[in-house]
Amino acid sequence: MDVQEDLLISSIRIEEEGVDPKSVQNAVNLSMAAAIKIAKQPDINVSTGQYNIYQYDEEQNTSNKEKRLKKKKWRGSQVLSLQSSTPEALLSVIGQLQNEGLLIQNLNYTLSNDKRDAIRNSMIESAIAKLKQQATRVAKALGQEYSRFTMINIDTGLGARPPIAMYRSSTCFRYDV
């Protein structure tokens, strides 16, 4: 069964740099507040996550310690997650966020929970109808009549395989290399 994915999701990243952690945190927070203001639309679900602030050495290969200490900088980032079943609205917002300097981490389609549940329910109904037909055929072939199922397990999957036991053999193989 081919199913059209109906939910567009994207992760947009804010990145800021500076000479001290406080200024970087403030810059990330201000950028995120502005991005959320742009992204808050009726058809778009907005959430934030993955907030990182860290120090790095701009000139790691420099041997002069004093010079290296002057080159220590801070970098910060945060991710803005967006979801919408209206792709046009989300793509428009993503364009605006890119114009503000934000970076796309990913952009892809998936199934919404509502559509996944609807498809799953219709497949269950179809599977049960086919199971009844097969049970009737088997019962008829055995000279019996199908009356009812005593138990049906749905969404059980195949389960995990038991681990294969490792046996120790008394036979050794020798390979000359």
N, C-alpha and C positions, 0 to 999 in steps of 0.2 A: 504494500500500500504506500503510495507516494503522498506525502503530506507537505503542504506549503507552510513554511515557518512564518510566524506572524508577529514576532517580537524582536525589535532591533535593540541591541545592547551595545554600550560603548564605555570604555574607561578612558578618561582624559586626565593627563598628569600636569601638575603645576611644578615648576622647578625654579628655585631662587638661589642666589649665591651672595655671600657677604663676608666681612672680616670678623664678625662676632655672631654667636648663636642667637642672641636676642633680636638683632636686626633681621636675620634670616627668618626666624619664627614669625615676626611681625609681617614681613613681606609675604610669606606663605599664607598666613591667616587673612591678610587683606585681599590677596589674589583669589583665595578660595571664596571669601564672602562675595566678591564681585562676580565670580563665576556662578555661584549658586543663584544670585539675583538674576543673571541672564538665563540660566537653565530652568528656573521655576516657571513651568508652563502647565496649563491644565492637563495635557496629554502625556507629560513626561514625569517619570518617577526618578527622583534625585536622591543620592546618598553619597556619603564621603567615607574614606578609609585610607589605609596605608600612609600614615604620617611619619616621615623620617627627617631627622636633622643629624648631620654628622660632620666631623672635621676631616679635611684632607690636606695633603701636602702638594702644593702646586708644582714644586720643583723637587721631586723625590730623589733625583739623581745628583743633586748638588752636594758637594762634600763639605762646604762651609756651613757649619751648624747655625751661626748667627743669621746668615742669609736665608737658610731654610726656615728658621723661626718666623722671619718676616713674611714668608710665603704661605704660611698656614692660613687656610680659608675654611669657611663653613658652607655647606650645601644643604638645602632642604627641599623636600618634595611632599606632595599629597595627591591622592587620586580621587577623582570625582566620577562616580558611576552613574550612568544614565540608562533608562529603559523606556521604550515607547512602542505602542502598537500602531503609531502614526509615524512612519519613517520620514515623511517630508518635514514634519515639525522637528524631529530629532536632528536630522541632517542640517537643517537651518541653524539650530542652536549650536551644533558642533562647528559649523562654519564661523559663527560669531566668536566662539571660544578660541578657535584657531587664530582669528584676527587679534585676539587679546594676548596671544603668545603661548597658549596652552598646547600641549602635545597629545596626539591620539596614541594611546597604548594599544587598543584593539577596537574593532568594530565588526560585529557579526550578528547574524540572525539566529534565533532559536524558537522553540515552541513555547507559547505561554502556558501556564498551568491550566487555565480554563480549556484551551483547545486540546491539550494533552489528555485531560480528564474526559472530555467529550469523545475523543477518538478511542480512548481505552474502553469506555463504556459501550460504544457501538461495536467494538471488536469482541468484547465479552459476550454481548447478545448474539452476535453472529457465530461465535465459537460454540456457545451452548446449543444453538439451533442445529449446527452441524453434528455436535456430539449426540443429540437426540436422534438424528437421522441414522447415524452409525449404530447406535444402540438398538434401534428398531431393526436394522438390517441384520445385525449379529443375532439378535433374539429370534428373528424369523428363520435364519439359517440353522439355528439350533432347535427349531420347532417350539420355541417359547414365545411369550409376549413381553414386550418392554413395559414396565409399569412405572418405575421412578428410579432416580439416582439416590443412593444413600449418603454419598459424600462427594463434593467437588471442591478441589483446592484451586484457588485462583491466585496468580502472581507468586507462586511458590518457587519458580525457577528450578534449576537443576541441583542447586546446592553445591557445597564444596566437595571436592573429591577427597577421599581419605589419603593420607600421605603414603607414598610407596616406601615400604620397609627396605632399608639398606641391609643386605645380607653380607656377612663376611665369609668369603670363600677360603677354603683351605688350599685351593690351587692358586699358585702365583704365576704370573706371566712375566717372562723376561724378554726385554727388547734390547737388542744390541744396537747402539747408535754409532 
